[in-house]
Amino acid sequence: MWKICALVLWASISAVVIFLITLPISLQTHLIAGTAVVAAMMLLKWVKPHGIWRLIALALGTSIVLRYVYWRTTSTLPPVNQPEDFLPGLLVYLAEMYSVMMLALSLFVVATPHPSRRAPRRPEQELPTVDVFVPTYNEDPDLLARTLAAAKGMDYPAEKFTVWLLDDGGTEQKRNSEKIEEALAAQRRHVELQELCASLDVNYLTRARNVSAKAGNLNNGMAQSTGELIAVFDADHAPARDFLTSTVGFFGEDPRLFLVQTPHFFLNPDPIERNLRTFEKMPSENEMFYGIIQRGLDKWDAAFFCGSAALLRRAALQETDGFSGRSITEDCETAVELHSRGWHSVYVDKPLIAGLQPATFASFIGQRSRWAQGMMQILRFRFPPLKRGLSLAQRLCYMSSTLFWLFPLPRTIFLLAPLCYLFFDLEIFTASGSEFLAYTLSYMLVNLMMQNYLYGAYRWPWISELYEYAQSIYLLPALVSVILHPTKPTFRVTAKSESIATDRVSEIGLPFFILFAVLLAGVAMTIFRFVTQPYKLDVTLVVGGWNLMNVLFAGCALGVVAERREPRSSRRVSVRRRAEFLIGDVCLPAEIEDVSANGALIKIIGAETAALVPGSVGVVRFKPLGDLPTGNLPVAVRNITREASGAVAGCRFAVSQANHHRLVADLLFANSDQWTQFQESRRVNIGLLRGTAWFYGLALYQTARGLTYLFRSLRRELRAARGAQAAAGGRR
């Protein structure tokens, strides 16, 4: 009876909504309604931004979006008997409907995200055994040493967890390669990593062949280990001391729990953040996913495995013969399969690992191409919308996660659509300027406000659009390739330890300058149409404004590919640790102010610091946060700043033994609270108006900077060519 009543209620509500959406009203009335909704959303955002009022504001915005969809569907498509207009017009319409669909899925996922969870404590005798897997392929041994030392230093009974280095760079296949240089390098790596693991008291494991990439490597680790739970950390993802204590407790509450996932926090900016210089003041791009979307997925039991910073139940993985390896995103694919078998997941919204992001724009694009292609493979091979065993909510959540990566298709269409009218006079959108003002402008404003309601302090206005534009040029062919050949993509490890010696234009940056020039030509064509076709002034104004917005994104992207000099691959982190500085027989009070993977800034107190000069060798002594005894870490002084009370010394670590790696890992990674504090310092809701003004200023500045880098690059190449020509002439 109650089900029948509920169905009747929902049917009645749907009928009322459809009636209101399709109600024929004048343009003026719709414009007034849209303005009223925007004003109401702004007022609610200022007065009551949470709880039921947030949902009311989102519902008001949804009504305007649906009104726009109805108008767009019934009144704006070009006639079918004009295929030159209809076909591109249909593409633009489909791109818009994709955007509306993704907005609807976002509303479902994150309208009321799950609050942050805290793991229950379990008595030590009840704690499960854990195998810690650190898969590696070609990463630097020093980077691996820090990750392994951090993993070994986790706060957990020593007899109940085992750390494994899973080396896919030293397999028998690679050591016996017919390419002699590759074989010798693999053999050297094999021996070096065995010695490193022995010194750190962790297990080294390799295998015969590099089958199934990372998934195969993890499965080989499973076959050689026995822990009840499996922690996975990428080679550049070092865990904090409290990783296991913050995650293990959930498995005692739910015997069908297969996954506890935590966020990926990064010590360094991605190339876009570095080149735009937004890392310290603006939320990182991945924070929207880990801070909001994963919590939204968690509400529907659909938080998924992200490849690292996770704890998994061995019994669940054994049910599916280990980690899935059909796609190149084994993490999400594994989660889809286990969710469909009735296993559950939990998301803990606290950064418990610190990792590295790609340093160059080319590596960044390579990483995102792999993610996009892997998600398309999951959509092709697993097809979550019809996957047996998934709940309706889980199907919608996985649709949101996989279909998102189709964004290069609509983004490219939105980029080229105004040029179709400006250059070829194609009528792909049959509407007057007043209709555009009444419907499209109100829809866009409401859409932006809904995004701000959903993501607020986690994503500033227009940043998502910039990231999508910057990726679309290269992700579009990657998507087309995987759609046509779904089994073709192969797993490639993303380079993380690169450095950039000089300011330069990215090696893959040229298409961005070409596209910027084309869009600028569109601005010139807009002016030409203003002059020659005054009777089409309203439409030209609308399309020209659309193209001008694209110019702003394209100009800002020039700054993205104008790569700033970054000689260090490691970034400093504020730590504030008391210490002693020993130089010779003198022991001085000191404070470690900040630290990187390679060195530290140390404030030293006392008149004896007058003897310190660049090149001095000393020892910094401090008490680790973990169970290690007070340790001595040798350092070399690189530079000195004199102060009234002493000096501040920039020092480089002189690491020569395993204990030194443990001490560096303790300084850099042990305290997870410092990462939370850093994230929270950036999470400021800048607001729609201020955020838009900020973005416009950023776009103008980055356009000028990108063009400057291009001209400098061309001058360098011209001088080099002339020098080579002169040298060739001298030889003749």
Order of alpha helices (4+ residues) and beta strands (2+ residues): alpha-alpha-alpha-alpha-beta-alpha-beta-alpha-alpha-beta-alpha-beta-beta-alpha-beta-beta-alpha-alpha-alpha-beta-alpha-alpha-beta-beta-alpha-alpha-alpha-alpha-alpha-beta-alpha-alpha-beta-beta-beta-beta-beta-beta-beta-alpha-alpha-alpha
